[in-house]
Amino acid sequence: MKKITVSQKKVLESLVFSESYDTLLSESGLQRGELRDDLMQLINAGMIEVYHLGENTRLSGYDADNLQYFSFRATRSGLNALKMKPI
């Protein structure tokens, strides 16, 4: 399993339940670019699933330039990564 960074851990901790991009932005304290980078890395690593905002439909594709239109939730892999010490 891939090691996660401190900021990625903060994002994953917020995603036990589905959260919108705007909620993550306000709760994480990260800048837009930082949050986008963390989300993209965690999605590509299979640690986060992407959903239509306000829906329970998991997406296989999404518009990475418009993350505000989606919500996110940690996968089992992402939750397991929280038990590891961040790098």
PDB file with SEQRES, HELIX, SHEET and CRYST1 records, atoms N, CA, C and O in Angstrom:
SEQRES   1 A   87  MET LYS LYS ILE THR VAL SER GLN LYS LYS VAL LEU GLU          
SEQRES   2 A   87  SER LEU VAL PHE SER GLU SER TYR ASP THR LEU LEU SER          
SEQRES   3 A   87  GLU SER GLY LEU GLN ARG GLY GLU LEU ARG ASP ASP LEU          
SEQRES   4 A   87  MET GLN LEU ILE ASN ALA GLY MET ILE GLU VAL TYR HIS          
SEQRES   5 A   87  LEU GLY GLU ASN THR ARG LEU SER GLY TYR ASP ALA ASP          
SEQRES   6 A   87  ASN LEU GLN TYR PHE SER PHE ARG ALA THR ARG SER GLY          
SEQRES   7 A   87  LEU ASN ALA LEU LYS MET LYS PRO ILE                          
HELIX    1 AA1 VAL A    6  GLU A   13  1                                   8    
HELIX    2 AA2 TYR A   21  SER A   28  1                                   8    
HELIX    3 AA3 ARG A   32  ASN A   44  1                                  13    
HELIX    4 AA4 LEU A   67  TYR A   69  5                                   3    
HELIX    5 AA5 ARG A   76  ALA A   81  1                                   6    
SHEET    1 AA1 2 ILE A  48  HIS A  52  0                                        
SHEET    2 AA1 2 PHE A  70  ALA A  74 -1                                        
CRYST1    1.000    1.000    1.000  90.00  90.00  90.00 P 1           1          
ATOM      1  N   MET A   1       0.847  -1.184   0.000  1.00  0.00           N  
ATOM      2  CA  MET A   1       0.000   0.000   0.000  1.00  0.00           C  
ATOM      3  C   MET A   1       0.890   1.243   0.000  1.00  0.00           C  
ATOM      4  O   MET A   1       1.911   1.283   0.686  1.00  0.00           O  
ATOM      5  N   LYS A   2       0.507   2.227  -0.752  1.00  0.00           N  
ATOM      6  CA  LYS A   2       1.248   3.464  -0.876  1.00  0.00           C  
ATOM      7  C   LYS A   2       1.145   4.297   0.400  1.00  0.00           C  
ATOM      8  O   LYS A   2       0.088   4.373   1.026  1.00  0.00           O  
ATOM      9  N   LYS A   3       2.256   4.914   0.769  1.00  0.00           N  
ATOM     10  CA  LYS A   3       2.234   5.833   1.916  1.00  0.00           C  
ATOM     11  C   LYS A   3       1.507   7.111   1.516  1.00  0.00           C  
ATOM     12  O   LYS A   3       1.535   7.523   0.356  1.00  0.00           O  
ATOM     13  N   ILE A   4       0.858   7.726   2.493  1.00  0.00           N  
ATOM     14  CA  ILE A   4       0.147   8.978   2.228  1.00  0.00           C  
ATOM     15  C   ILE A   4       0.839  10.118   2.955  1.00  0.00           C  
ATOM     16  O   ILE A   4       1.565   9.910   3.927  1.00  0.00           O  
ATOM     17  N   THR A   5       0.598  11.329   2.462  1.00  0.00           N  
ATOM     18  CA  THR A   5       1.172  12.517   3.083  1.00  0.00           C  
ATOM     19  C   THR A   5       0.255  13.013   4.195  1.00  0.00           C  
ATOM     20  O   THR A   5      -0.867  12.530   4.353  1.00  0.00           O  
ATOM     21  N   VAL A   6       0.739  13.969   4.952  1.00  0.00           N  
ATOM     22  CA  VAL A   6      -0.056  14.547   6.038  1.00  0.00           C  
ATOM     23  C   VAL A   6      -1.336  15.178   5.483  1.00  0.00           C  
ATOM     24  O   VAL A   6      -2.412  15.006   6.054  1.00  0.00           O  
ATOM     25  N   SER A   7      -1.219  15.905   4.374  1.00  0.00           N  
ATOM     26  CA  SER A   7      -2.408  16.561   3.816  1.00  0.00           C  
ATOM     27  C   SER A   7      -3.380  15.535   3.229  1.00  0.00           C  
ATOM     28  O   SER A   7      -4.593  15.721   3.316  1.00  0.00           O  
ATOM     29  N   GLN A   8      -2.865  14.459   2.635  1.00  0.00           N  
ATOM     30  CA  GLN A   8      -3.751  13.410   2.128  1.00  0.00           C  
ATOM     31  C   GLN A   8      -4.481  12.723   3.275  1.00  0.00           C  
ATOM     32  O   GLN A   8      -5.651  12.366   3.143  1.00  0.00           O  
ATOM     33  N   LYS A   9      -3.804  12.542   4.382  1.00  0.00           N  
ATOM     34  CA  LYS A   9      -4.447  11.945   5.554  1.00  0.00           C  
ATOM     35  C   LYS A   9      -5.593  12.844   6.030  1.00  0.00           C  
ATOM     36  O   LYS A   9      -6.665  12.358   6.392  1.00  0.00           O  
ATOM     37  N   LYS A  10      -5.355  14.144   6.027  1.00  0.00           N  
ATOM     38  CA  LYS A  10      -6.393  15.095   6.439  1.00  0.00           C  
ATOM     39  C   LYS A  10      -7.620  14.980   5.523  1.00  0.00           C  
ATOM     40  O   LYS A  10      -8.758  15.014   5.992  1.00  0.00           O  
ATOM     41  N   VAL A  11      -7.378  14.846   4.227  1.00  0.00           N  
ATOM     42  CA  VAL A  11      -8.477  14.700   3.267  1.00  0.00           C  
ATOM     43  C   VAL A  11      -9.220  13.389   3.520  1.00  0.00           C  
ATOM     44  O   VAL A  11     -10.449  13.378   3.587  1.00  0.00           O  
ATOM     45  N   LEU A  12      -8.491  12.297   3.658  1.00  0.00           N  
ATOM     46  CA  LEU A  12      -9.130  10.995   3.886  1.00  0.00           C  
ATOM     47  C   LEU A  12      -9.947  10.974   5.179  1.00  0.00           C  
ATOM     48  O   LEU A  12     -11.017  10.368   5.227  1.00  0.00           O  
ATOM     49  N   GLU A  13      -9.451  11.628   6.218  1.00  0.00           N  
ATOM     50  CA  GLU A  13     -10.188  11.681   7.485  1.00  0.00           C  
ATOM     51  C   GLU A  13     -11.540  12.363   7.322  1.00  0.00           C  
ATOM     52  O   GLU A  13     -12.478  12.075   8.066  1.00  0.00           O  
ATOM     53  N   SER A  14     -11.640  13.263   6.354  1.00  0.00           N  
ATOM     54  CA  SER A  14     -12.898  13.971   6.101  1.00  0.00           C  
ATOM     55  C   SER A  14     -13.851  13.170   5.227  1.00  0.00           C  
ATOM     56  O   SER A  14     -15.000  13.567   5.034  1.00  0.00           O  
ATOM     57  N   LEU A  15     -13.377  12.038   4.694  1.00  0.00           N  
ATOM     58  CA  LEU A  15     -14.167  11.309   3.706  1.00  0.00           C  
ATOM     59  C   LEU A  15     -14.686   9.961   4.182  1.00  0.00           C  
ATOM     60  O   LEU A  15     -14.897   9.055   3.376  1.00  0.00           O  
ATOM     61  N   VAL A  16     -14.892   9.824   5.479  1.00  0.00           N  
ATOM     62  CA  VAL A  16     -15.538   8.613   5.983  1.00  0.00           C  
ATOM     63  C   VAL A  16     -16.948   8.552   5.399  1.00  0.00           C  
ATOM     64  O   VAL A  16     -17.448   7.478   5.064  1.00  0.00           O  
ATOM     65  N   PHE A  17     -17.570   9.701   5.284  1.00  0.00           N  
ATOM     66  CA  PHE A  17     -18.861   9.851   4.612  1.00  0.00           C  
ATOM     67  C   PHE A  17     -18.638  10.726   3.389  1.00  0.00           C  
ATOM     68  O   PHE A  17     -17.645  11.451   3.316  1.00  0.00           O  
ATOM     69  N   SER A  18     -19.540  10.665   2.442  1.00  0.00           N  
ATOM     70  CA  SER A  18     -19.426  11.443   1.215  1.00  0.00           C  
ATOM     71  C   SER A  18     -19.437  12.943   1.524  1.00  0.00           C  
ATOM     72  O   SER A  18     -20.287  13.427   2.272  1.00  0.00           O  
ATOM     73  N   GLU A  19     -18.484  13.668   0.938  1.00  0.00           N  
ATOM     74  CA  GLU A  19     -18.387  15.116   1.134  1.00  0.00           C  
ATOM     75  C   GLU A  19     -18.159  15.803  -0.207  1.00  0.00           C  
ATOM     76  O   GLU A  19     -17.536  15.243  -1.109  1.00  0.00           O  
ATOM     77  N   SER A  20     -18.668  17.014  -0.323  1.00  0.00           N  
ATOM     78  CA  SER A  20     -18.475  17.788  -1.547  1.00  0.00           C  
ATOM     79  C   SER A  20     -17.082  18.414  -1.556  1.00  0.00           C  
ATOM     80  O   SER A  20     -16.411  18.499  -0.528  1.00  0.00           O  
ATOM     81  N   TYR A  21     -16.672  18.843  -2.734  1.00  0.00           N  
ATOM     82  CA  TYR A  21     -15.382  19.517  -2.898  1.00  0.00           C  
ATOM     83  C   TYR A  21     -15.328  20.777  -2.028  1.00  0.00           C  
ATOM     84  O   TYR A  21     -14.331  21.028  -1.351  1.00  0.00           O  
ATOM     85  N   ASP A  22     -16.403  21.562  -2.050  1.00  0.00           N  
ATOM     86  CA  ASP A  22     -16.427  22.814  -1.281  1.00  0.00           C  
ATOM     87  C   ASP A  22     -16.314  22.557   0.218  1.00  0.00           C  
ATOM     88  O   ASP A  22     -15.643  23.310   0.924  1.00  0.00           O  
ATOM     89  N   THR A  23     -16.956  21.510   0.708  1.00  0.00           N  
ATOM     90  CA  THR A  23     -16.845  21.159   2.125  1.00  0.00           C  
ATOM     91  C   THR A  23     -15.409  20.757   2.449  1.00  0.00           C  
ATOM     92  O   THR A  23     -14.852  21.182   3.462  1.00  0.00           O  
ATOM     93  N   LEU A  24     -14.814  19.939   1.590  1.00  0.00           N  
ATOM     94  CA  LEU A  24     -13.415  19.539   1.797  1.00  0.00           C  
ATOM     95  C   LEU A  24     -12.493  20.744   1.802  1.00  0.00           C  
ATOM     96  O   LEU A  24     -11.565  20.824   2.607  1.00  0.00           O  
ATOM     97  N   LEU A  25     -12.750  21.678   0.903  1.00  0.00           N  
ATOM     98  CA  LEU A  25     -11.918  22.874   0.809  1.00  0.00           C  
ATOM     99  C   LEU A  25     -11.991  23.689   2.092  1.00  0.00           C  
ATOM    100  O   LEU A  25     -10.965  24.149   2.593  1.00  0.00           O  
ATOM    101  N   SER A  26     -13.185  23.868   2.623  1.00  0.00           N  
ATOM    102  CA  SER A  26     -13.325  24.677   3.838  1.00  0.00           C  
ATOM    103  C   SER A  26     -12.842  23.936   5.080  1.00  0.00           C  
ATOM    104  O   SER A  26     -12.272  24.559   5.976  1.00  0.00           O  
ATOM    105  N   GLU A  27     -13.054  22.620   5.159  1.00  0.00           N  
ATOM    106  CA  GLU A  27     -12.678  21.874   6.358  1.00  0.00           C  
ATOM    107  C   GLU A  27     -11.196  21.513   6.417  1.00  0.00           C  
ATOM    108  O   GLU A  27     -10.625  21.394   7.501  1.00  0.00           O  
ATOM    109  N   SER A  28     -10.579  21.339   5.258  1.00  0.00           N  
ATOM    110  CA  SER A  28      -9.182  20.883   5.241  1.00  0.00           C  
ATOM    111  C   SER A  28      -8.192  22.011   5.490  1.00  0.00           C  
ATOM    112  O   SER A  28      -7.094  21.772   5.991  1.00  0.00           O  
ATOM    113  N   GLY A  29      -8.572  23.237   5.143  1.00  0.00           N  
ATOM    114  CA  GLY A  29      -7.638  24.347   5.259  1.00  0.00           C  
ATOM    115  C   GLY A  29      -6.608  24.366   4.143  1.00  0.00           C  
ATOM    116  O   GLY A  29      -5.685  25.181   4.164  1.00  0.00           O  
ATOM    117  N   LEU A  30      -6.757  23.469   3.161  1.00  0.00           N  
ATOM    118  CA  LEU A  30      -5.832  23.415   2.042  1.00  0.00           C  
ATOM    119  C   LEU A  30      -6.216  24.441   0.980  1.00  0.00           C  
ATOM    120  O   LEU A  30      -7.376  24.838   0.878  1.00  0.00           O  
ATOM    121  N   GLN A  31      -5.239  24.861   0.196  1.00  0.00           N  
ATOM    122  CA  GLN A  31      -5.505  25.722  -0.955  1.00  0.00           C  
ATOM    123  C   GLN A  31      -6.131  24.870  -2.055  1.00  0.00           C  
ATOM    124  O   GLN A  31      -5.991  23.647  -2.047  1.00  0.00           O  
ATOM    125  N   ARG A  32      -6.825  25.514  -3.006  1.00  0.00           N  
ATOM    126  CA  ARG A  32      -7.500  24.783  -4.088  1.00  0.00           C  
ATOM    127  C   ARG A  32      -6.553  23.831  -4.818  1.00  0.00           C  
ATOM    128  O   ARG A  32      -6.890  22.668  -5.041  1.00  0.00           O  
ATOM    129  N   GLY A  33      -5.378  24.318  -5.187  1.00  0.00           N  
ATOM    130  CA  GLY A  33      -4.417  23.496  -5.916  1.00  0.00           C  
ATOM    131  C   GLY A  33      -3.929  22.311  -5.103  1.00  0.00           C  
ATOM    132  O   GLY A  33      -3.771  21.210  -5.629  1.00  0.00           O  
ATOM    133  N   GLU A  34      -3.692  22.542  -3.816  1.00  0.00           N  
ATOM    134  CA  GLU A  34      -3.241  21.462  -2.934  1.00  0.00           C  
ATOM    135  C   GLU A  34      -4.318  20.381  -2.815  1.00  0.00           C  
ATOM    136  O   GLU A  34      -4.030  19.189  -2.919  1.00  0.00           O  
ATOM    137  N   LEU A  35      -5.560  20.816  -2.595  1.00  0.00           N  
ATOM    138  CA  LEU A  35      -6.662  19.871  -2.456  1.00  0.00           C  
ATOM    139  C   LEU A  35      -6.863  19.095  -3.747  1.00  0.00           C  
ATOM    140  O   LEU A  35      -7.058  17.880  -3.718  1.00  0.00           O  
ATOM    141  N   ARG A  36      -6.818  19.781  -4.874  1.00  0.00           N  
ATOM    142  CA  ARG A  36      -6.983  19.118  -6.170  1.00  0.00           C  
ATOM    143  C   ARG A  36      -5.900  18.059  -6.358  1.00  0.00           C  
ATOM    144  O   ARG A  36      -6.197  16.932  -6.753  1.00  0.00           O  
ATOM    145  N   ASP A  37      -4.660  18.410  -6.082  1.00  0.00           N  
ATOM    146  CA  ASP A  37      -3.554  17.457  -6.236  1.00  0.00           C  
ATOM    147  C   ASP A  37      -3.752  16.235  -5.342  1.00  0.00           C  
ATOM    148  O   ASP A  37      -3.586  15.100  -5.788  1.00  0.00           O  
ATOM    149  N   ASP A  38      -4.107  16.471  -4.081  1.00  0.00           N  
ATOM    150  CA  ASP A  38      -4.328  15.356  -3.152  1.00  0.00           C  
ATOM    151  C   ASP A  38      -5.480  14.471  -3.619  1.00  0.00           C  
ATOM    152  O   ASP A  38      -5.370  13.245  -3.606  1.00  0.00           O  
ATOM    153  N   LEU A  39      -6.580  15.093  -4.030  1.00  0.00           N  
ATOM    154  CA  LEU A  39      -7.724  14.308  -4.506  1.00  0.00           C  
ATOM    155  C   LEU A  39      -7.345  13.470  -5.716  1.00  0.00           C  
ATOM    156  O   LEU A  39      -7.679  12.286  -5.779  1.00  0.00           O  
ATOM    157  N   MET A  40      -6.655  14.068  -6.673  1.00  0.00           N  
ATOM    158  CA  MET A  40      -6.288  13.342  -7.885  1.00  0.00           C  
ATOM    159  C   MET A  40      -5.380  12.156  -7.557  1.00  0.00           C  
ATOM    160  O   MET A  40      -5.564  11.066  -8.098  1.00  0.00           O  
ATOM    161  N   GLN A  41      -4.411  12.362  -6.682  1.00  0.00           N  
ATOM    162  CA  GLN A  41      -3.506  11.276  -6.308  1.00  0.00           C  
ATOM    163  C   GLN A  41      -4.253  10.162  -5.572  1.00  0.00           C  
ATOM    164  O   GLN A  41      -4.020   8.979  -5.824  1.00  0.00           O  
ATOM    165  N   LEU A  42      -5.144  10.546  -4.668  1.00  0.00           N  
ATOM    166  CA  LEU A  42      -5.895   9.554  -3.899  1.00  0.00           C  
ATOM    167  C   LEU A  42      -6.905   8.803  -4.771  1.00  0.00           C  
ATOM    168  O   LEU A  42      -7.113   7.605  -4.581  1.00  0.00           O  
ATOM    169  N   ILE A  43      -7.528   9.490  -5.716  1.00  0.00           N  
ATOM    170  CA  ILE A  43      -8.451   8.834  -6.651  1.00  0.00           C  
ATOM    171  C   ILE A  43      -7.679   7.839  -7.508  1.00  0.00           C  
ATOM    172  O   ILE A  43      -8.096   6.692  -7.665  1.00  0.00           O  
ATOM    173  N   ASN A  44      -6.554   8.281  -8.061  1.00  0.00           N  
ATOM    174  CA  ASN A  44      -5.749   7.410  -8.929  1.00  0.00           C  
ATOM    175  C   ASN A  44      -5.190   6.209  -8.169  1.00  0.00           C  
ATOM    176  O   ASN A  44      -4.955   5.155  -8.761  1.00  0.00           O  
ATOM    177  N   ALA A  45      -4.977   6.361  -6.859  1.00  0.00           N  
ATOM    178  CA  ALA A  45      -4.476   5.259  -6.037  1.00  0.00           C  
ATOM    179  C   ALA A  45      -5.606   4.343  -5.567  1.00  0.00           C  
ATOM    180  O   ALA A  45      -5.353   3.347  -4.889  1.00  0.00           O  
ATOM    181  N   GLY A  46      -6.851   4.673  -5.924  1.00  0.00           N  
ATOM    182  CA  GLY A  46      -7.986   3.849  -5.528  1.00  0.00           C  
ATOM    183  C   GLY A  46      -8.411   4.048  -4.080  1.00  0.00           C  
ATOM    184  O   GLY A  46      -9.091   3.193  -3.513  1.00  0.00           O  
ATOM    185  N   MET A  47      -8.021   5.158  -3.479  1.00  0.00           N  
ATOM    186  CA  MET A  47      -8.346   5.417  -2.082  1.00  0.00           C  
ATOM    187  C   MET A  47      -9.589   6.281  -1.907  1.00  0.00           C  
ATOM    188  O   MET A  47     -10.109   6.412  -0.799  1.00  0.00           O  
ATOM    189  N   ILE A  48     -10.064   6.870  -3.004  1.00  0.00           N  
ATOM    190  CA  ILE A  48     -11.266   7.710  -2.977  1.00  0.00           C  
ATOM    191  C   ILE A  48     -12.129   7.350  -4.180  1.00  0.00           C  
ATOM    192  O   ILE A  48     -11.621   7.099  -5.273  1.00  0.00           O  
ATOM    193  N   GLU A  49     -13.444   7.329  -3.961  1.00  0.00           N  
ATOM    194  CA  GLU A  49     -14.409   7.156  -5.042  1.00  0.00           C  
ATOM    195  C   GLU A  49     -15.068   8.498  -5.321  1.00  0.00           C  
ATOM    196  O   GLU A  49     -15.227   9.328  -4.426  1.00  0.00           O  
ATOM    197  N   VAL A  50     -15.451   8.696  -6.585  1.00  0.00           N  
ATOM    198  CA  VAL A  50     -16.064   9.951  -7.028  1.00  0.00           C  
ATOM    199  C   VAL A  50     -17.544   9.695  -7.305  1.00  0.00           C  
ATOM    200  O   VAL A  50     -17.909   8.674  -7.887  1.00  0.00           O  
ATOM    201  N   TYR A  51     -18.392  10.634  -6.880  1.00  0.00           N  
ATOM    202  CA  TYR A  51     -19.840  10.544  -7.052  1.00  0.00           C  
ATOM    203  C   TYR A  51     -20.375  11.838  -7.647  1.00  0.00           C  
ATOM    204  O   TYR A  51     -19.780  12.904  -7.491  1.00  0.00           O  
ATOM    205  N   HIS A  52     -21.519  11.724  -8.336  1.00  0.00           N  
ATOM    206  CA  HIS A  52     -22.235  12.937  -8.731  1.00  0.00           C  
ATOM    207  C   HIS A  52     -22.648  13.665  -7.463  1.00  0.00           C  
ATOM    208  O   HIS A  52     -23.100  13.033  -6.508  1.00  0.00           O  
ATOM    209  N   LEU A  53     -22.502  14.956  -7.438  1.00  0.00           N  
ATOM    210  CA  LEU A  53     -22.873  15.754  -6.265  1.00  0.00           C  
ATOM    211  C   LEU A  53     -24.349  15.541  -5.949  1.00  0.00           C  
ATOM    212  O   LEU A  53     -25.210  15.727  -6.809  1.00  0.00           O  
ATOM    213  N   GLY A  54     -24.634  15.152  -4.717  1.00  0.00           N  
ATOM    214  CA  GLY A  54     -26.006  14.947  -4.271  1.00  0.00           C  
ATOM    215  C   GLY A  54     -26.607  13.618  -4.696  1.00  0.00           C  
ATOM    216  O   GLY A  54     -27.792  13.379  -4.464  1.00  0.00           O  
ATOM    217  N   GLU A  55     -25.815  12.747  -5.314  1.00  0.00           N  
ATOM    218  CA  GLU A  55     -26.325  11.453  -5.747  1.00  0.00           C  
ATOM    219  C   GLU A  55     -25.474  10.338  -5.144  1.00  0.00           C  
ATOM    220  O   GLU A  55     -24.389  10.581  -4.616  1.00  0.00           O  
ATOM    221  N   ASN A  56     -25.975   9.144  -5.231  1.00  0.00           N  
ATOM    222  CA  ASN A  56     -25.281   7.987  -4.673  1.00  0.00           C  
ATOM    223  C   ASN A  56     -24.689   7.113  -5.772  1.00  0.00           C  
ATOM    224  O   ASN A  56     -24.410   5.933  -5.559  1.00  0.00           O  
ATOM    225  N   THR A  57     -24.500   7.709  -6.958  1.00  0.00           N  
ATOM    226  CA  THR A  57     -24.004   6.975  -8.108  1.00  0.00           C  
ATOM    227  C   THR A  57     -22.505   7.173  -8.257  1.00  0.00           C  
ATOM    228  O   THR A  57     -22.038   8.282  -8.517  1.00  0.00           O  
ATOM    229  N   ARG A  58     -21.749   6.081  -8.087  1.00  0.00           N  
ATOM    230  CA  ARG A  58     -20.294   6.157  -8.227  1.00  0.00           C  
ATOM    231  C   ARG A  58     -19.944   6.301  -9.690  1.00  0.00           C  
ATOM    232  O   ARG A  58     -20.541   5.657 -10.553  1.00  0.00           O  
ATOM    233  N   LEU A  59     -18.968   7.153  -9.963  1.00  0.00           N  
ATOM    234  CA  LEU A  59     -18.556   7.421 -11.336  1.00  0.00           C  
ATOM    235  C   LEU A  59     -17.224   6.767 -11.653  1.00  0.00           C  
ATOM    236  O   LEU A  59     -16.344   6.679 -10.797  1.00  0.00           O  
ATOM    237  N   SER A  60     -17.083   6.308 -12.885  1.00  0.00           N  
ATOM    238  CA  SER A  60     -15.786   5.798 -13.322  1.00  0.00           C  
ATOM    239  C   SER A  60     -15.006   6.899 -14.024  1.00  0.00           C  
ATOM    240  O   SER A  60     -13.779   6.838 -14.102  1.00  0.00           O  
ATOM    241  N   GLY A  61     -15.707   7.903 -14.534  1.00  0.00           N  
ATOM    242  CA  GLY A  61     -15.077   9.058 -15.180  1.00  0.00           C  
ATOM    243  C   GLY A  61     -15.631  10.340 -14.601  1.00  0.00           C  
ATOM    244  O   GLY A  61     -16.772  10.377 -14.141  1.00  0.00           O  
ATOM    245  N   TYR A  62     -14.837  11.381 -14.620  1.00  0.00           N  
ATOM    246  CA  TYR A  62     -15.253  12.658 -14.054  1.00  0.00           C  
ATOM    247  C   TYR A  62     -14.418  13.766 -14.684  1.00  0.00           C  
ATOM    248  O   TYR A  62     -13.389  13.491 -15.300  1.00  0.00           O  
ATOM    249  N   ASP A  63     -14.848  15.006 -14.539  1.00  0.00           N  
ATOM    250  CA  ASP A  63     -14.141  16.164 -15.086  1.00  0.00           C  
ATOM    251  C   ASP A  63     -13.190  16.701 -14.023  1.00  0.00           C  
ATOM    252  O   ASP A  63     -13.613  17.378 -13.086  1.00  0.00           O  
ATOM    253  N   ALA A  64     -11.918  16.399 -14.171  1.00  0.00           N  
ATOM    254  CA  ALA A  64     -10.915  16.791 -13.173  1.00  0.00           C  
ATOM    255  C   ALA A  64     -10.742  18.301 -13.067  1.00  0.00           C  
ATOM    256  O   ALA A  64     -10.191  18.793 -12.083  1.00  0.00           O  
ATOM    257  N   ASP A  65     -11.207  19.039 -14.069  1.00  0.00           N  
ATOM    258  CA  ASP A  65     -11.107  20.501 -14.022  1.00  0.00           C  
ATOM    259  C   ASP A  65     -12.285  21.138 -13.300  1.00  0.00           C  
ATOM    260  O   ASP A  65     -12.278  22.343 -13.049  1.00  0.00           O  
ATOM    261  N   ASN A  66     -13.281  20.354 -12.969  1.00  0.00           N  
ATOM    262  CA  ASN A  66     -14.489  20.869 -12.304  1.00  0.00           C  
ATOM    263  C   ASN A  66     -14.878  19.989 -11.127  1.00  0.00           C  
ATOM    264  O   ASN A  66     -15.991  19.466 -11.074  1.00  0.00           O  
ATOM    265  N   LEU A  67     -13.965  19.831 -10.192  1.00  0.00           N  
ATOM    266  CA  LEU A  67     -14.199  18.957  -9.040  1.00  0.00           C  
ATOM    267  C   LEU A  67     -15.332  19.445  -8.145  1.00  0.00           C  
ATOM    268  O   LEU A  67     -15.861  18.674  -7.344  1.00  0.00           O  
ATOM    269  N   GLN A  68     -15.708  20.705  -8.270  1.00  0.00           N  
ATOM    270  CA  GLN A  68     -16.789  21.252  -7.444  1.00  0.00           C  
ATOM    271  C   GLN A  68     -18.137  20.621  -7.776  1.00  0.00           C  
ATOM    272  O   GLN A  68     -19.094  20.795  -7.022  1.00  0.00           O  
ATOM    273  N   TYR A  69     -18.233  19.900  -8.877  1.00  0.00           N  
ATOM    274  CA  TYR A  69     -19.484  19.252  -9.280  1.00  0.00           C  
ATOM    275  C   TYR A  69     -19.617  17.829  -8.751  1.00  0.00           C  
ATOM    276  O   TYR A  69     -20.564  17.121  -9.093  1.00  0.00           O  
ATOM    277  N   PHE A  70     -18.660  17.408  -7.910  1.00  0.00           N  
ATOM    278  CA  PHE A  70     -18.639  16.033  -7.454  1.00  0.00           C  
ATOM    279  C   PHE A  70     -18.512  15.943  -5.942  1.00  0.00           C  
ATOM    280  O   PHE A  70     -18.139  16.906  -5.271  1.00  0.00           O  
ATOM    281  N   SER A  71     -18.828  14.779  -5.428  1.00  0.00           N  
ATOM    282  CA  SER A  71     -18.566  14.488  -4.023  1.00  0.00           C  
ATOM    283  C   SER A  71     -17.637  13.275  -3.989  1.00  0.00           C  
ATOM    284  O   SER A  71     -17.470  12.569  -4.984  1.00  0.00           O  
ATOM    285  N   PHE A  72     -17.044  13.056  -2.829  1.00  0.00           N  
ATOM    286  CA  PHE A  72     -15.985  12.066  -2.701  1.00  0.00           C  
ATOM    287  C   PHE A  72     -16.173  11.286  -1.413  1.00  0.00           C  
ATOM    288  O   PHE A  72     -16.678  11.806  -0.419  1.00  0.00           O  
ATOM    289  N   ARG A  73     -15.751  10.012  -1.450  1.00  0.00           N  
ATOM    290  CA  ARG A  73     -15.810   9.180  -0.252  1.00  0.00           C  
ATOM    291  C   ARG A  73     -14.615   8.227  -0.270  1.00  0.00           C  
ATOM    292  O   ARG A  73     -14.247   7.692  -1.315  1.00  0.00           O  
ATOM    293  N   ALA A  74     -14.026   8.027   0.890  1.00  0.00           N  
ATOM    294  CA  ALA A  74     -12.883   7.125   0.999  1.00  0.00           C  
ATOM    295  C   ALA A  74     -13.316   5.688   0.740  1.00  0.00           C  
ATOM    296  O   ALA A  74     -14.415   5.282   1.118  1.00  0.00           O  
ATOM    297  N   THR A  75     -12.450   4.933   0.100  1.00  0.00           N  
ATOM    298  CA  THR A  75     -12.669   3.510  -0.108  1.00  0.00           C  
ATOM    299  C   THR A  75     -12.107   2.753   1.099  1.00  0.00           C  
ATOM    300  O   THR A  75     -11.514   3.352   1.996  1.00  0.00           O  
ATOM    301  N   ARG A  76     -12.297   1.459   1.109  1.00  0.00           N  
ATOM    302  CA  ARG A  76     -11.719   0.639   2.175  1.00  0.00           C  
ATOM    303  C   ARG A  76     -10.195   0.812   2.199  1.00  0.00           C  
ATOM    304  O   ARG A  76      -9.586   0.892   3.266  1.00  0.00           O  
ATOM    305  N   SER A  77      -9.602   0.867   1.028  1.00  0.00           N  
ATOM    306  CA  SER A  77      -8.156   1.064   0.917  1.00  0.00           C  
ATOM    307  C   SER A  77      -7.750   2.407   1.527  1.00  0.00           C  
ATOM    308  O   SER A  77      -6.740   2.499   2.226  1.00  0.00           O  
ATOM    309  N   GLY A  78      -8.540   3.440   1.259  1.00  0.00           N  
ATOM    310  CA  GLY A  78      -8.263   4.760   1.821  1.00  0.00           C  
ATOM    311  C   GLY A  78      -8.393   4.784   3.332  1.00  0.00           C  
ATOM    312  O   GLY A  78      -7.582   5.402   4.022  1.00  0.00           O  
ATOM    313  N   LEU A  79      -9.411   4.111   3.843  1.00  0.00           N  
ATOM    314  CA  LEU A  79      -9.599   4.054   5.298  1.00  0.00           C  
ATOM    315  C   LEU A  79      -8.476   3.260   5.960  1.00  0.00           C  
ATOM    316  O   LEU A  79      -8.025   3.607   7.052  1.00  0.00           O  
ATOM    317  N   ASN A  80      -8.027   2.196   5.299  1.00  0.00           N  
ATOM    318  CA  ASN A  80      -6.905   1.421   5.832  1.00  0.00           C  
ATOM    319  C   ASN A  80      -5.623   2.244   5.847  1.00  0.00           C  
ATOM    320  O   ASN A  80      -4.787   2.080   6.735  1.00  0.00           O  
ATOM    321  N   ALA A  81      -5.469   3.124   4.868  1.00  0.00           N  
ATOM    322  CA  ALA A  81      -4.273   3.971   4.799  1.00  0.00           C  
ATOM    323  C   ALA A  81      -4.210   4.947   5.975  1.00  0.00           C  
ATOM    324  O   ALA A  81      -3.130   5.406   6.347  1.00  0.00           O  
ATOM    325  N   LEU A  82      -5.355   5.256   6.552  1.00  0.00           N  
ATOM    326  CA  LEU A  82      -5.373   6.162   7.704  1.00  0.00           C  
ATOM    327  C   LEU A  82      -4.664   5.560   8.920  1.00  0.00           C  
ATOM    328  O   LEU A  82      -4.207   6.282   9.806  1.00  0.00           O  
ATOM    329  N   LYS A  83      -4.581   4.255   8.948  1.00  0.00           N  
ATOM    330  CA  LYS A  83      -3.927   3.587  10.077  1.00  0.00           C  
ATOM    331  C   LYS A  83      -2.410   3.674   9.981  1.00  0.00           C  
ATOM    332  O   LYS A  83      -1.704   3.427  10.959  1.00  0.00           O  
ATOM    333  N   MET A  84      -1.910   4.027   8.791  1.00  0.00           N  
ATOM    334  CA  MET A  84      -0.471   4.114   8.575  1.00  0.00           C  
ATOM    335  C   MET A  84       0.036   5.502   8.965  1.00  0.00           C  
ATOM    336  O   MET A  84      -0.712   6.478   8.923  1.00  0.00           O  
ATOM    337  N   LYS A  85       1.275   5.578   9.334  1.00  0.00           N  
ATOM    338  CA  LYS A  85       1.898   6.857   9.661  1.00  0.00           C  
ATOM    339  C   LYS A  85       2.179   7.607   8.360  1.00  0.00           C  
ATOM    340  O   LYS A  85       2.821   7.054   7.468  1.00  0.00           O  
ATOM    341  N   PRO A  86       1.708   8.867   8.229  1.00  0.00           N  
ATOM    342  CA  PRO A  86       1.935   9.612   6.998  1.00  0.00           C  
ATOM    343  C   PRO A  86       3.411   9.984   6.821  1.00  0.00           C  
ATOM    344  O   PRO A  86       4.168  10.063   7.788  1.00  0.00           O  
ATOM    345  N   ILE A  87       3.797  10.208   5.561  1.00  0.00           N  
ATOM    346  CA  ILE A  87       5.170  10.627   5.276  1.00  0.00           C  
ATOM    347  C   ILE A  87       5.275  12.137   5.253  1.00  0.00           C  
ATOM    348  O   ILE A  87       6.359  12.677   5.028  1.00  0.00           O  
TER     349      ILE A  87                                                      
END                                                                             
